[in-house]
Amino acid sequence: MKLQRIAAWLQFDRSLSFALIARVWQAISGPITMALLVLTMTKLEQGIFTGILGIVAIQPLFELGLGSVLIGQAGNVIGRARGQSNSHTLANQLSESVAQGSLPDLARVSSWWFGSIAVLYFIGGGLMGWKVLSGDGIVLIDWRLPLVLAIALAAMTLAISPRVYVLEGGGEREHVYRLRLWQAVAGSLTMWLALLLGLKLWAIVAVFAVGAVFQLVIAYGARAQRLLLRPPGRPTASHRLWIAQIAPLQWRTAAASAAHYLASQLLYIYVLNYHGASEAAPFGLTLQATVAVQALALAWAQTKFPLIARYQAQGERELAGNLWRQTAIVSSGLLLLALCALAIAVSGLPLLLPGWELRFISPGLILVLAVGYLANHLFALQAFYVLSRGAKPFVVASVTGLLCVAVAVWFGGKVYSVPGVIVAFSLSMACIALPLHSWAYLKFRARVNKSSATKQVGEQGSVER
């Protein structure tokens, strides 16, 4: 019973279990992957390997946060339909029919955006990769074709991702997260096999090919066909649906997402571009571990985001607020513990595997980086909650703070290399971006609480009359 109470407090369900197992698998498989990288590659090759991964990972700069908007909108569609059903069988059928009609429309009208940005991503990523990886010494290693193929595969997954986002927000979280778990396992096994076979940079292409196959299965499998199939006789939605429901949120989310990417996702690219692959390599390998840790913590919030959006749409504000607070506490604590454990593990490498510590940054810098990651995590949690209510993101506060971080990170990386980019990121994120966003967030919560109190008073007055 005690374990059941703990699980209930943590809001642990099957969908969360699949997502967390996938992140735990990445945390377990990560050290194996890093060991194989050290054993099968030179320091220069390791730097280029991480550089290609970093360049392919610029995808969020083009997606501009639309995925979170679609998940939230799909959750609101289902929540409103169920909230209007009043638990009657016929009403349930009608509301589900409305939801099933709206979800295909949502997936369809968002596809044009994703198709367009997939093309732009392929061109922009290719040009950026060519520029960054064309430094002295790197020309001796064949990185061009692996880079192009990896970006092409990532662009294909981006083009079909709106169906996955709508499927996730529309109530199929467990199905989506189960397949993503198998994708994580298959990707790791593919990476290990490719590295052991001496494929080196081609291991990246193999992993992205596996990811593309799983994305196709999720987007066009039986579950997706059933949920996203348009009901017979229903007229096709026009782009007015996009203009009315998505665009008001999207441009704000896009601005905040672009600024967030420039502030937090180009740390390694700056060092690689200004100081070369050999100097950047230890930072890149460390970032692989820290990004896995951050993803594990953020998975707790991401899996609960559609559910919180549904509660908000159904008018269950207190339930949504309690779930969000528990999610914030657990995920933030998990992030801190994991990053501290990583710093301890790296500090023990000289005793266990002498020389391997040179492939990572120092434990002290990892702890400094942890400060920035925690601030970044709290920033993301606040943004998740605002989106779950269908509210507009805080453009001014977000963009102002994050652009300050972006400038600081660029300057620190250009002038002071790895220590400069880490210190600049952590200080500016914790002292500028998070306080500005928190100020806007607290003002938003005050308005929401005032509005709810006024509504309750009005309802009580109506009952008394």
Buried (B, 14 or more C-beta within 10 A) or exposed (E): EEEEEEEEEBBBBEBBBBBBBBBBBBBEBBEEBBBBBBEBBBBBBBBBBBBBBBBBBBBBBBBBBBBBBBBBBBBBBBBBBBBBBEEEEEBBEBBBEBBBBBBBBBBBBBBEBBBEBBEEBBEBBBEBBBEBBEBEEBEEBEBBEBBBBBBBBBBBBBBBBBBBBBBBBBBBBBBBBBBBBBBBBBBBEBBBEBBEEEBBBBBBBBBBBBBBBBBBBBBBBEBBEEBBEBEEEBEEBEEEBBEEBBBEBBBBBBBBBBBBBBBBBBBBBBBBBBBBBBBBBBBBBBBBBBBBBBBBBBBBBBBBBBBBBBBBBBEBBEBBBBBBEBBBBBBBEBBBEBBBEBBEBBBEBEEEEEEBBEBBBBBEBBBBBBBBBBBBBBBBBBBBBBBBBBBBBBBEBBBBBBBBBBBBBBBBBBEBBBBBBBBBBBBBBBBBBBEBBBEBBEEBBEEBEEEEEEEEEEEEEEEEE
